[in-house]
Amino acid sequence: MNAKELSELKKTLTERKNDLLKAVDHKKQKDLQEPIVGDEIDAAGDSEEKELIFGLTDNEKVMLDSIESALHKMEHDNYGICERCSTKIPTERLKAMPYARYCIQCQPKFEQKK
């Protein structure tokens, strides 16, 4: 991978990180708003909505961790190396998924462990 490609991937990761941080902050602000008093059905609906918001936030946190890990690897010159088999992850895969931790052969093995 050349310096230009690496720079473009770093820019993409940074933009995604900033977008996620904004989305998480927006959801937190929405959740912190003063609750509207209503009947039990309204309260149940509000509760389900909060659970959905927290669920999405958890997914976003996982994504944010992956992005931050990729950026950290870039700083330490070990970006694009599979964490399982230590081979180079193809540039095409990194362009599609710049936060990829595993090569295409190791990814299914990682997913089976979940």
C-alpha positions as a printed Julia matrix, in Angstrom:
114×3 Matrix{Float64}:
   0.0     0.0    0.0
   1.42    3.37  -0.95
   1.43    6.55   1.13
  -1.44    8.13  -0.84
  -3.72    5.12  -0.28
  -2.81    5.06   3.4
  -3.56    8.77   3.71
  -6.95    8.31   2.03
  -7.83    5.43   4.35
  -6.78    7.47   7.37
  -9.01   10.32   6.2
 -11.94    7.91   5.72
 -11.45    6.41   9.18
 -11.2     9.84  10.8
 -14.39   11.0    9.07
 -16.26    7.87  10.17
 -14.99    8.33  13.71
 -16.2    11.93  13.8
 -19.59   10.93  12.35
 -20.01    8.22  14.98
 -19.06   10.56  17.8
 -21.63   13.08  16.58
 -24.33   10.4   16.31
 -23.61    9.06  19.8
 -23.6    12.57  21.24
 -26.91   13.35  19.52
 -28.5    10.2   20.95
 -27.21   10.98  24.43
 -28.6    14.49  24.22
 -31.95   13.11  23.1
 -31.98   10.67  26.01
 -31.11   13.39  28.51
 -34.1    15.5   27.54
 -36.72   15.85  30.23
 -39.2    12.97  30.08
 -42.75   13.66  29.07
 -45.31   12.52  31.62
 -47.92   10.2   30.15
 -49.75    6.98  30.77
 -48.23    3.49  31.09
 -48.4     2.87  27.34
 -46.42    6.05  26.68
 -43.86    5.01  29.3
 -43.52    1.55  27.73
 -43.0     3.12  24.3
 -40.38    5.46  25.72
 -38.64    2.54  27.38
 -38.5     0.57  24.12
 -37.14    3.6   22.3
 -34.42    4.05  24.93
 -33.47    0.37  24.63
 -33.16    0.79  20.85
 -31.03    3.91  21.28
 -28.73    2.16  23.77
 -28.47   -0.87  21.46
 -27.43    1.27  18.55
 -25.0     3.11  20.77
 -23.37   -0.21  21.73
 -22.95   -1.08  18.04
 -21.51    2.33  17.41
 -19.1     1.87  20.3
 -17.85   -1.38  18.79
 -17.38    0.37  15.45
 -15.64    3.29  17.15
 -13.26    0.91  18.93
 -12.46   -0.77  15.61
 -11.79    2.57  13.94
  -9.6     3.79  16.79
  -7.67    0.51  16.7
  -7.06    0.94  12.96
  -5.87    4.53  13.44
  -3.56    3.38  16.26
  -2.11    0.68  13.98
  -1.45    3.33  11.31
   0.53    5.36  13.81
   2.62    2.3   14.74
   3.18    1.03  11.18
   1.31   -2.24  11.6
  -1.91   -1.31   9.81
  -3.24   -3.79   7.29
  -1.81   -6.88   8.99
  -4.18   -9.71   9.92
  -4.37  -10.11  13.69
  -4.72  -13.88  13.38
  -2.22  -15.02  10.73
  -0.05  -11.87  10.36
  -0.4   -11.72   6.56
  -1.08   -8.48   4.72
  -4.75   -7.64   4.28
  -5.35   -6.8    0.6
  -5.72   -3.09  -0.15
  -9.09   -3.75  -1.84
 -10.43   -5.2    1.43
  -9.1    -2.24   3.41
 -10.68    0.21   0.98
 -14.04   -1.54   1.46
 -13.59   -1.98   5.22
 -10.73    0.23   6.45
 -11.11   -0.99  10.03
 -10.69   -4.68   9.05
  -8.72   -6.67  11.63
  -8.54   -9.95   9.72
  -7.79  -11.12   6.2
 -10.64  -12.64   4.21
  -9.51  -16.19   5.11
  -9.39  -15.54   8.87
 -12.55  -13.44   9.17
 -14.94  -16.45   9.12
 -12.84  -18.18  11.81
 -13.1   -15.11  14.01
 -16.86  -14.89  13.48
 -17.33  -18.56  14.44
 -15.83  -17.83  17.87
 -18.57  -15.29  18.67
